[in-house]
């Protein structure tokens, strides 16, 4: 996919000199889509246990350095993590360096930390969805698939914190109610994608049905969160 195809996704504001790493962002392939067990992730982010906070603290301890938000003492770090997990805004008091530490925890949900805190992480069957498919959804009126909302809105992130790759986070996590709305928007454009040519593996038609419609529909049926990783 060319740079010209990708550049509209962030809008004119983000093509300004204020984004020195825009070229890197524009060359990203698209999205990986994962799911998280609904009640488990809700519990983690509303009433985390001491054991869950400690598991995350042990993972992050080597990364905190002299951070004010994340103390290096393991017990104090676990307490800070437990407080942040249930906070309505995960990022409001963080500078970008501290936000990167927290993002490291978020991405660790795919691995051993996710197992330790029990959020039921699952990969979807389709490897990844590319910009062209999401952009075609938006072009047909499914505006929840535009950027930064779809792949760069984080979770409990309400600001304009300047990520090194742009203005937003490079992931999104959607609760089950929002996942339902995503599925509803997909249903409104399904007929359009059904009429597109089947050009083989990786074509936009296949991406839509196998990479978006199927996993998002499955998440709705099972009451799961959607975790979208922007693919670099």
N, C-alpha and C positions, 0 to 999 in steps of 0.2 A: 504494500500500500504506500502511496506517495505522501510526501509531506503536505502537498496541496490538499489531499483528501482529509488529512488529520487536523489541519490548522483551525477550521471553524469550530472545533469542539469547545475551545476555551473562550472564544469571543475576542473582539478587538482589544478590550482592556488588557488581556493577557498576552497580546503580541507586542506590548510595550517594552522598552529597555529595562523596566523594573523586574523582568523575568529573565535573568541571564541564562537560566538552564531550560528555557522553553523548548529548544531544539531537542533535548533529551526527552522531554515530556511528549512532544509530538511524535517521536519515533516509537512510543510504547505500542505494543501489539493490541491491547484491549483489556479484557477482564477474565479472571478466574472466579467462578461462582461456587461457593461452599454453603453448607447449611449447618445450623446449630439447634440443638434440642430446645424447644420453646420454654418449658418450665425450668429447665436447668440453667439456661443463660439468664432468664429473668431472676432467678434466685441469686445467681452470682452477682448481678448488678443492682440488686435491691437489698439483700440481706446476706452478704458474704460471710462465710465462717472464718474463724481464726486459722484453720488448717488451709483453707483456700488462699487466704492472704499470705500465709507463710510460704506456700508453694511458689507463688508468684515472686515473693521477695527473694527467695533463694535464687531464682532465675535472673532477676534484675540486679542483684547486689553488685556484681562486678561492673555494671554499666553506669552506676549512679555518680561516681566521681565526687565532686564537691557540690553537687546539686542541692539547692535549698528545699526543693519540693520533695526530693526523695533522699532521706538520710541514709548514710552508709551503714549505720548500726542495724543489724538484721531485725531486731525486735521493733525498733522505731520505724523501720522501712515497712514492715508488715502492717503496722498500725496505719501508716500513711496510705498504703495501698487499700486497706479495708475501707477507709474513709472515702477515698476517691472512687472506688468501685460503685458505691451507692450514691455518689454525688449526681445531681441533675445536669451538671456541666463538667465534663472530664478535663477540659482544656483551658477554662477561663483564666486561671491564675498561673498558667505555664508559659515560659518563653519557649522558643522553638527547640532549644537543646533539650529541655525537659519534656516537651511534647514528643520528641523523637524517642526518649526513653520509654514513655508510655506507649507509643506506637509499637515499640519492640515487644512489649507485653501482648498487645493486640494480635500481632502476627504470630506470637508463640502459641496462640490458641490452636494453630494447625498441628502442633507437635506435642511434645511430652507435657508441657504446661496445660494444654487443653485436656489431656487425659487426666492429669492430676486434679484439676478443678472440676472435672466431670461435666463438660458442656456438650457432649455428644456430637463432636465435630464430624462432618461427613463431606467428602468430595462428591461432586456431581459426576455423572457419567461422561459428560462432554468436556473436552479438555479446556477450551477457552472460547470466548466470544469476542470478535474483533470490532474495531470502531465502526466499520461500515454497517454492520447489523444494527447496532444501537442507534447510529445516526439515521438509518432508514426508518426505524421505529419512530424517532422524533419527527422526521419528515412527514410521516403519516398521521401524526397527532398524538402519539404516546409520549407526552413531554416529560414524564417521570424518568425517562431514559436519557435525558440530556445531562451534560456536565455543567456544574460539578455535582449535581444532585445524585446521579446514579452511582458513580464510582469514586467520588472524591469528597464525600460529605462527612466521613468519619462516623462516630457514634457519640451522642451527647456533645456535639461540637457545634457551637453557635456563632463563631466569630470568623475573622479573616486572618488568622494566624498564618504567617508566611512560611509554608513548607518550602524546603530547598528546591523542590520540583515545580513550584507554583504557589497558589494562594490557599490551597486546601489540603486535606489529608489525602493519602493515596489508597484509601479503602472506604467502604461504607458498610454499615450493619443496619438492617431493616427489621423492625419488629413484625410479628405475624399480621397485625392489622395493616401495616404498610405493604407487606408482601401481598396481601389480598388486593390492594389497590393496584400494585404492579401487574398482577394477573388480570385484573379487569381491563387495564389499558392494553395489555397484549391481546385480549380477546377482541378488542375493537379494531385491531389492525391485522388479525389473523388471515382474513380473506385476501388481503393484499399480498401477503407473503405466500399464500397457497397458489397464487397465480404467477409467481416468479418462476423462472426456469430452474430446473434442477440441474445445476452445472457440476455436480459431483461433490466429492469430499471438500468440506470447508466453504461451500458456497453460502451466500446470504440466506437462502431459503432453508438450508440445513441448519445453519447457526440459529435461526429463529426458532424452528420447531424443536430441535434437539438440545440447543444450548440455553434457550431462554424459556420457551413455553413449557416444556416438559419439567425441568427442575423447579421452576417457580410454581407451577401447578402442584407438583409433589409437595413442596414446602407448605403451600396453603392447606392441602389435604391433611398434613401431619402436624400443623400448627408450629412450624419451625421458623426460626430467624434465617434470613439470607445474609451471608457474609461475602462481600465482593472485594476482591483484591485487584487493584489496578496493576496490570501486568507490565513490568519493565523489560 
